[in-house]
Amino acid sequence: MTDRRKFLKSTIFGGLAVSTSSVSGLACSTKPSPKKPIVISTWNHGKEANAAAWEVLSNKGRALDAVEKGVMVTEADPDNATVGIGGFPDRDGNVTLDACIMDENDNCGSVAFLQNFKHPISVARKVMEETPHVMLVGEGAKRFALSQGFEEENLLTPKAEAAWKKWLENQEYQPEINIENHDTIGMVALDENGHLSGACTTSGAAWKMHGRVGDSPIIGAGLFVDNEVGAATATGLGEFVIKICGAHMIVELMRQGYSPQEACEQAVNRIVKKYPNDYKNLQVGFLALNKNGEYGAYSIHKGFNFAVRAHDQDDLIDAGHYSG
Ligand code: SD4
């Protein structure tokens, strides 16, 4: 393994990073410039979210502002059933939201089990910027949001309420995350100045137990950023992302020399290996970006896609997958 790491390090970073050329008889070192700015985000709604993030990034804005603005688009979409307004409620009919954000200086903020605020990501940013804490939950998060001028509104749309009432007919007490269809948005970006930031926001698993919190607001699970190395985010059944500390694991693997793609694959493999009886029935997808603007994605099952936006790119890409 040590040899493999050395090899990876030298090929991925070392090999790419330095080449020697001779210009007018003078030897000089050139570094291929990182691909920046760039933003990547989960699922097909990521395209629209990336467009908002790109407005910031293409104007030389900060990655932190880009990811906040980007995921706010998804939070505000009432047709999206697992983020912000329109999110499917818990089994008791409450829409409860989780979100976190992390910047290039290792600052982070998070809210969980927050109700009645359309933009939990912005409340999470305020937790990061205006409090000495990382995470506020429930009633305390609500009081803080109100104190910061956020306004309460009902997030249970008629469509989500109808879906909940239909679910009530059978009441299968299992949080629902099917394999093809998730909508949590995780977004990571590298800005013109070479700084990384990330954001992740969700209403979580539909029909979850009241009070359940998933991976999305957990720094290190649903999101992690280290400006020296890279950033990663997750989607899918959060319990299994938390169990392996998914996003943190991916960033640490990138630190050791794994490419974003390899690091995402390793994280999925870890879930498969540790939970051989569970992985067949659940989906988890990871997304990662490194300092060079290289990205990767991988999921347990087929169906996970992600959106990429850069100067030369505006794509929706199917991620590789372990099975199915
Ligand atoms: C959660 N990871 O609460 C979130 C849900 C999700 O796509 O990603 N859905 O577990």
Boltz pocket constraint, residues with backbone or C-beta under 6 A from the ligand:
constraints:
  - pocket:
      binder: B
      contacts: [[A, 82], [A, 177], [A, 181], [A, 182], [A, 183], [A, 184], [A, 202], [A, 203], [A, 204], [A, 205], [A, 213], [A, 214], [A, 215], [A, 216], [A, 234], [A, 235], [A, 236], [A, 237], [A, 238], [A, 239]]
      max_distance: 6.0
